[in-house]
Amino acid sequence: MPNILSRTKDKIINMNKEFSSRLKELRTEQNLSFEKLSQLTKISRATLCRYENNQTDVNGENLITLAKFFHVSTDYLLGLED
């Protein structure tokens, strides 16, 4: 059982890292500052910074908001698809 829990935890950690990386990539590709992205998505600047620095997990509502804004799937943002 611990092996399954360990693998699940590793997958979640990897998803969080992938989300942080992809969010930063998408934001910088569009030359958006944290402030501008915050204004456009109604997600606080501080929250966006924490997401990119992998300091907090994204909630479902913000995940969907960001996916729609960047015209990508939530699976893409989480690193579940390329």
Secondary structure, DSSP 8 states (H G I E B T S, - for coil): -HHHHHHHHHHHHHHHHHHHHHHHHHHHHTT--HHHHHHHHT--HHHHHHHHTT-S---HHHHHHHHHHHT--HHHHTTS--
